[in-house]
Amino acid sequence: MSDSILSVESMEKTYVGGVHAVRGVSFEVHEGESLAIIGSSGSGKSTVLRCINRLIEPTKGIVRLKGEQINTPAANINDVRSRIGMVFQSFELFAHLRVMDNVTLGLRHVRRMGKEEATEVARQVLERVDMLDRVDAYPGNLSGGQKQRVAIARALAMKPEVMLFDEPTSALDPELIGSVLETIRGLAEEGMTMVVVTHEIGFARDVADRVLYMDEGLVAEEGPSSIIDNPKTSRMKEFLSSINE
Amino acid sequence: MAFGTTSRRGKEIPRGTGWFASFVLIALILVTGSSQAQEVRCGCEFNESGTESDLLTGEALNGEIWAFGTEGVAGKSLDGGLTWEFDNFGSLDWSSSDSGYGSIAIASSNGTVAILENIGEGGDDIGQDIPSIPNGVGINAIALTSASSIVTVGDNGEIWQYLQGSWVNRSIGVEEDLFSISFLDSENGLISGEGGIILATTDGGISWDYRDSPAETSESRIVGIDYFSTVRAYAITDEGHILKSSREGTVPVGFVWNIVEIEREYPPGGGDEFEPGGNTLDFEVTSVELLSQFKMILTGPNGYLALSKDGGNIVSQQMVPVSNVTVFNAVVMQDAFRGVVIGDSGLVIRTENAGEEEFVGFEVTDFNDFGQFVDYSKERLMDGLVATVKIVLFGIAMGFTIGVILSMLKTSPTSLKNVAQMNRFQILSMVVIPFWVVSQLIIGTIMRLKNPIDRPMSVLREKSAHIAASRPVNVFAIRLVGLALLVLGYLQITGTFEEVRSLNLDGWEHIYVPVGAPRAFASILLGIGLLILGVIFASCNGDFSIKEFDVGSTGKKLSLNPWGLRPLNALATVYTDFFRNTPLIVQFMFIHFGLELGRRVQEPGLDLFDFEYLKDNANFLTNIIVTYETDLSSPAYGHPIGGVLEDRAYISAIFALGLNSGAYQCETIRGAIAAIPSGQMEAGRSIGLNYMQTMKLVIMPQAVRICIPPLGNEMVNLVLNSSLAMVIGYAEITRQGKLIIATTFQIFWTWGMVMISYFVITWTLALILRYLEDKTRIPGLGISGGA
């Protein structure tokens, strides 16, 4: 395996009020690898993801991006975040901006690109997610799947070193899931490094190089995607069977 | 020489011809007048006189009007100047005349005098055969002192009296030319002449004494004098001075002469407003005719015809523009309103309202007539409307700015922990940021160049990142700062209690301490704040987490989160709490009369934008702040006549409205910010935007759209609240309404119209906001958006 792009060491997170959501999670993601995090609701999957780009500040532990610790006051958090793409469960497109402006916002104000250059980059990524024909639409006029693909384009435009997907298909109607998963699958095949929190077990099995099963704030089981078919722990067995019902 | 009985040669003129003639004359003036003469306005009616001779003098007596002119022409009108019959009366140029005692005396400049008797009784005839004055003495003016007694004045100081059939020389050795003579009755008379000469008699013209004319006119030619009554006489010089003499106590008229200060019409040449300036008319005048104690008509050779109704203070031209084609020679008035003005080429113009262009007079307006009431009140209401709109616009701008800033402060996540963790480079960059913002505005936005402060800013950012990376948070330094804050806080508080004690307050009276000893109160407040901060900082141990304590044995926990205090939020909360918990009307009065904010802003403001500098450098931006009168002839020269700084009440009103509205708008905008899903902030941050960028580019554009309806409410409220500005004497609509009622007593109409005025403003505002809401509507944003 190649270099580790992202590494998390004994991460813990206690929310205000004392909920201990993450109780010491460690893992590594390598260049071009896709990691799927699965687990039941409240197991801390999303918290882990948000702690990585510090949308939530981890209480303890070290997060490294390309070997450099990013959860210290020293790290330029805005720079770090611009290197980590994030796709949200509920899309979070900027509702007042057209598709094109949604994608170019970060390019122009973070990467400081000129308008034409940013538009060119945006066209490329929008073509990549097959949304080039809707550049002038407002997010409110898009379907859920289209929104999510624009959100993926928005993250892709920043040329991130790693992409984080936070349950990208959970808010979608079943018939819309396909196109989004197809897009993510394409990215994975192109060698994009990614961490996907998902409930789509089938998708995790097909696309992910490795799977991480979380339970009650801890990594309960970790291994190649084949562990989905042969879970070792009883908790994971229970979880998988409850999903398949 | 028979006249009158023999002459019926004058044409009978049908009435309608007058209109035609006046039209022709106006057309003539238009064609031949100066190129600027676009129109002629005149309150008089031009009449066909029937002669082409120049008419030099005229008299009105017993219902008849007489006019005399060159080559013996003489005419009379029995119908107030409408129709005339003319005949020749000798062949001399009749240049002066006087009437009274049933007679008219006329004179030519070579010394010939004639008297027409029994005027108005039919059978007019020359009464007496009067010889010429001996030695060829000329006559400039003539006065009747009785039915058969005449006094004349001429060049070189000649004064002659015709008495009982012979001429008597009454000259007193004056060498200057004498131009005008006027008798009040048979005893008292006045003479005026060149070199500022004024002579007076009290014995019917037998002996004459000098009177002092004002120093300014000692070299002037006093060409006309009119002894109107026992209390008033007027004189004019050909330079356009108007002299006035009044009876003062026991000193009769004629002893003391004053020059009348003339108010000029503005704009010059027919304007409706008047402003003081100078003591001469700008035109040559040759005669003055008094119609009443204060009312006079002035005429001049160059088409000058003017009326004054206040003794010469305001002289308004009654024929506009002045045309040098028309030469007026004399005014012949039957009474104070009806008469004619005569001039060269047989010119006769007629008036029935003293020559006024418009009927103004001293009519009592009937405010029970709605038309007249509206006519009176509309200007005041319009003034009020403009005044209201002015404070409302500035108030909205100020309120919105304050609202946005406060709402950003209120939602700002900056906590004490962030403050404590700041390193010295961050503190330094806090100092630099304001300069950066200003230079970004000027250099970056306007000049479109790279901001030179960009570089130091990024250096600071790098250094601060470096120092944060290389060193952990310096607990010792934080504690040191804490100790310093404790000392500062103690110093603030110490001594102030003594001041509070010296107020001699008991018990609950202490709530008034903020007013009794504002400085001490502020010190105590600041001191307490500093002490709290000091305690927190000094007790820092590097752990910024929430502290929890067990409370006794109850099992409950007390949690303390001192580092989670948000200082910016606290500041904004204090502000909004203050402004939202006191009545606006009291804020108005406190700000204007108590703090005298208007004065405090105006005085240094006027020093900053002083006249000497702005005189030559004013532009539209400085005009918004202050506009000065730059017209040298204006009495307001050098004084502010517009702009924000002009009026103290205006400044105070803007501040009161803006500060108050800002507190409410803050809450509205904060609500809108809170309505934006937190995911939007996360999404913005996740692509690398910093907090301020995300606020500016993602949150605020959406929040502002959401809060247009409630903000519209707030702005409409601001308009309605602006009516309270009346309590500080600002002349907005409501105050104008009160003033209108004070004059007209029409309460229902006035308040109704005031309400309509407000409705017009707020409804317009509401429409604009509705349009704005529609225009900025984004599909999928907010419920009203509707995809």
Contacts between the chains, C-beta under 8 A, distances in Angstrom:
chain1	res1	chain2	res2	distance
A	16	B	546	6.8
A	50	B	682	8.0
A	53	B	686	6.1
A	55	B	682	5.1
A	55	B	685	6.5
A	55	B	686	6.5
A	72	B	468	7.5
A	72	B	469	6.6
A	73	B	421	6.4
A	73	B	468	4.4
A	73	B	469	7.8
A	73	B	473	7.6
A	74	B	465	5.9
A	74	B	466	7.5
A	74	B	468	4.4
A	74	B	469	2.8
A	74	B	470	7.5
A	75	B	465	7.9
A	75	B	469	7.5
A	76	B	465	5.7
A	78	B	685	7.7
A	78	B	688	4.9
A	78	B	689	6.9
A	78	B	690	4.9
A	79	B	688	6.8
A	81	B	685	6.1
A	81	B	686	5.6
A	81	B	687	6.9
A	81	B	688	4.7
A	82	B	687	6.4
A	82	B	688	2.8
A	83	B	688	7.9
A	84	B	686	7.6
A	85	B	686	7.8
A	85	B	687	7.9
A	86	B	682	7.9
A	86	B	683	7.7
A	86	B	686	3.9
A	86	B	687	7.8
A	88	B	679	5.9
A	88	B	682	7.1
A	88	B	683	6.4
A	88	B	686	7.9
A	90	B	677	7.7
A	90	B	679	5.8
A	92	B	677	7.3
A	92	B	679	4.1
A	92	B	680	6.0
A	92	B	682	6.7
A	92	B	683	3.7
A	93	B	683	7.6
A	94	B	680	6.8
A	94	B	683	7.1
A	94	B	684	7.5
A	94	B	697	7.9
A	94	B	698	5.3
A	94	B	702	7.8
A	95	B	680	7.6
A	95	B	702	6.0
A	95	B	778	6.0
A	95	B	780	5.4
A	95	B	781	4.3
A	96	B	701	4.8
A	96	B	702	5.0
A	96	B	705	6.6
A	96	B	778	4.9
A	96	B	781	6.0
A	105	B	687	7.1
A	105	B	689	7.6
A	105	B	697	6.3
A	105	B	698	7.8
A	106	B	687	3.7
A	106	B	688	5.9
A	106	B	689	6.8
A	109	B	689	6.0
A	109	B	693	5.7
A	109	B	697	6.4
A	110	B	687	6.4
A	110	B	688	4.0
A	110	B	689	6.1
A	110	B	693	8.0
A	138	B	778	5.7
A	138	B	779	4.7
A	138	B	780	6.2
A	139	B	779	8.0
A	139	B	780	5.7
A	140	B	778	6.6
A	140	B	779	3.4
A	140	B	780	1.8
A	140	B	781	6.5
A	140	B	785	6.7
A	140	B	787	4.4
A	141	B	779	5.1
A	141	B	780	7.0
A	141	B	787	6.3
A	151	B	683	8.0
A	154	B	687	6.6
A	155	B	686	7.7
A	155	B	687	7.1
A	158	B	687	5.9
A	158	B	688	6.8
